[in-house]
Amino acid sequence: VVVGTKVGRPKHMRIMPGGALELDQGSSIFVGPKLDEHRGAFVLEHPMDKGMVTDGGWDAMEHLWE
């Protein structure tokens, strides 16, 4: 089983008002299909390196585990 570990944070606070990516206050990190579909609108992060969680990656990994 392969589990993707990339996460995305929005480049801008408001993306496409009324559209597919209108952000609410609780969604600061995106994972999965929505991230793949709109990856140009996000800053991508890879919280794991060689199977280990990086120093700044714990917050992102918690979102992946949820």
PLY file of the C-alpha trace (Angstrom):
ply
format ascii 1.0
element vertex 66
property float x
property float y
property float z
element edge 65
property int vertex1
property int vertex2
end_header
0.00 0.00 0.00
1.32 3.41 -0.96
0.05 6.43 0.95
0.67 9.84 -0.59
2.14 12.35 1.83
2.02 15.62 -0.07
-0.07 18.42 1.35
-0.93 21.86 0.02
-1.44 25.23 1.61
-3.27 27.91 -0.40
-1.06 30.48 -2.13
-3.77 33.11 -1.59
-6.40 33.48 1.12
-9.35 33.73 -1.29
-9.37 31.56 -4.40
-12.26 31.62 -6.90
-14.99 33.21 -4.72
-18.10 31.07 -4.97
-16.13 28.43 -6.85
-14.64 25.05 -6.08
-11.94 26.42 -3.79
-13.60 29.13 -1.75
-11.77 28.72 1.54
-13.32 28.77 4.96
-11.39 29.48 8.15
-10.90 25.80 9.01
-9.35 24.57 5.78
-5.74 25.71 5.69
-4.23 22.39 4.54
-5.50 20.28 1.66
-4.75 16.64 0.84
-6.04 14.06 -1.60
-8.04 14.53 -4.82
-8.86 18.23 -4.31
-5.14 18.97 -3.95
-4.33 17.03 -7.13
-7.12 18.71 -9.08
-6.11 22.28 -8.14
-2.39 21.89 -7.39
-1.49 25.17 -9.14
-3.38 27.09 -6.45
-1.35 25.59 -3.60
2.16 25.63 -2.23
3.04 21.93 -2.06
4.84 20.47 0.94
6.33 17.04 1.49
6.34 16.46 5.27
8.22 13.15 5.00
11.73 12.46 3.74
12.99 8.89 3.36
10.21 7.55 5.57
10.76 10.00 8.42
8.66 13.04 9.36
10.69 16.22 8.90
11.06 18.86 11.63
8.40 21.17 10.19
6.10 18.41 8.98
4.21 17.30 12.09
1.26 19.66 11.55
0.85 18.47 7.96
1.18 14.80 8.94
-1.62 15.18 11.50
-3.92 16.31 8.67
-2.91 13.28 6.60
-3.62 10.90 9.47
-7.13 12.33 10.07
0 1
1 2
2 3
3 4
4 5
5 6
6 7
7 8
8 9
9 10
10 11
11 12
12 13
13 14
14 15
15 16
16 17
17 18
18 19
19 20
20 21
21 22
22 23
23 24
24 25
25 26
26 27
27 28
28 29
29 30
30 31
31 32
32 33
33 34
34 35
35 36
36 37
37 38
38 39
39 40
40 41
41 42
42 43
43 44
44 45
45 46
46 47
47 48
48 49
49 50
50 51
51 52
52 53
53 54
54 55
55 56
56 57
57 58
58 59
59 60
60 61
61 62
62 63
63 64
64 65
